[in-house]
Amino acid sequence: MLPDMGLGDVIRLRKPHPCGATDWVVVRIGADIGLKCLGCGRRILLPRRELARRMKGYVSKGQPPSSEGS
């Protein structure tokens, strides 16, 4: 099943990044998911299916967008 995620979610991948970090923050949602490494700041794009295969779990969920100012 494809993961349901939002901007700002922090996820953990199965294999560590070469910098040693395993936690990533979601910075882009679309056909590809944009991730930013919390260790070194490197940005990558992964297709949703690839991310679902590599993902171990959630560390924390991001804040939902507020509806103020509408």
C-alpha positions as CSV (number, residue, x, y, z in Angstrom):
1,M,0.0,0.0,0.0
2,L,1.2,3.5,-0.8
3,P,1.9,5.7,2.2
4,D,-0.4,8.6,3.0
5,M,1.9,11.5,4.0
6,G,2.0,15.2,4.1
7,L,4.5,18.0,4.1
8,G,6.7,18.2,7.2
9,D,6.3,14.5,8.1
10,V,9.5,12.9,9.3
11,I,10.0,9.4,8.1
12,R,12.7,6.7,8.7
13,L,14.1,4.7,5.8
14,R,15.4,1.1,6.1
15,K,19.0,1.8,4.9
16,P,21.0,4.8,6.2
17,H,22.2,7.6,4.0
18,P,26.0,7.7,3.4
19,C,26.1,10.5,6.0
20,G,24.8,8.0,8.6
21,A,21.3,9.5,9.1
22,T,18.1,7.4,8.6
23,D,15.5,10.2,9.2
24,W,14.1,12.3,6.3
25,V,11.6,15.2,6.2
26,V,9.0,15.3,3.4
27,V,9.4,18.6,1.4
28,R,7.5,17.9,-1.8
29,I,4.3,15.8,-2.6
30,G,3.3,14.7,-6.0
31,A,4.0,11.7,-8.3
32,D,7.4,11.8,-6.8
33,I,8.0,12.5,-3.1
34,G,10.8,15.0,-2.2
35,L,12.8,14.2,0.9
36,K,15.5,16.1,2.7
37,C,18.1,14.3,4.8
38,L,18.1,15.5,8.4
39,G,21.8,14.6,8.7
40,C,23.4,16.5,5.9
41,G,20.5,18.4,4.1
42,R,20.8,16.5,0.8
43,R,17.5,16.5,-1.2
44,I,16.3,13.5,-3.2
45,L,13.1,12.6,-5.2
46,L,11.7,9.1,-5.0
47,P,8.6,7.7,-6.8
48,R,5.8,6.8,-4.4
49,R,6.2,3.1,-5.0
50,E,9.9,3.2,-4.3
51,L,9.4,5.2,-1.1
52,A,6.7,2.7,0.1
53,R,9.3,-0.1,-0.4
54,R,12.1,1.7,1.4
55,M,10.1,3.2,4.2
56,K,10.4,1.7,7.7
57,G,8.0,4.0,9.5
58,Y,7.0,7.5,10.7
59,V,9.1,9.4,13.3
60,S,6.6,12.3,13.6
61,K,3.7,13.7,11.5
62,G,3.8,17.3,10.2
63,Q,1.3,19.9,11.2
64,P,-1.8,20.1,9.1
65,P,-2.2,23.4,7.2
66,S,-4.2,26.0,9.2
67,S,-7.3,27.5,7.7
68,E,-6.7,31.0,9.2
69,G,-7.1,34.0,6.9
70,S,-9.8,32.5,4.7
